[in-house]
Amino acid sequence: MTATYAVSSKPMTFAEFLEWKPNRRYELHNGVAVEMQPTGKHDEISGFLAIELALEIRRCNLNYFLGRDTLIKAPEGDTAYAPDGVVIDRTALAREPLWQKSSTLIHGTSIPLVIEITSNNWRDDYWHKLSDYETLGIAEYWIVDYQALGGRRYIGEPKVPTISVFQLVNEEYQAQLFRGNDRIRSKVFPELNLTAEQIFRAGA
């Protein structure tokens, strides 16, 4: 998602952020509130994935649902993320102390899958969020890089639109890269029948 600008003149704690946050999409990066504004294409991909994953949840009769305005609290410091897609395990919510009041998750075990769609702030997705989601123990993390903005160390050379799927193995993420007509391989949704190109085209 595109990070537009920082809106807080001084650092705020996570608790202060929850009290302050208006009805728009913000993340908290080391105490600084940042407004997140998606582009049109970004929103198309997000909406397409939401429909496809919701259908898969229903078809497989999973006790999951898709978060809409969910925050994920980073394991350290005053940082929280508003992901582009988050699959939530309904059975785990009783252990989430901030869920009922603030729609906030602090345990990776509550989150089978989180998705970020990369825009101008791609370094956040490939650096900070990758590290924090791994530390939290989120089982699977997708980076949908439809503009091929990520560094070559992440998506290779030549740079082409890529979906990076990180899966937790022995507490560390292992990456798989999907492009073009590659079928996405997900442990959370093993029967999902989507290619990278279908996602990039958002079903068009």
Summary of the structure (lengths in Angstrom):
residues: 204
radius of gyration: 16.2
end to end distance: 20.7
largest distance: 47.0
contacts: 621
relative contact order: 0.14
helix: 31%
strand: 27%
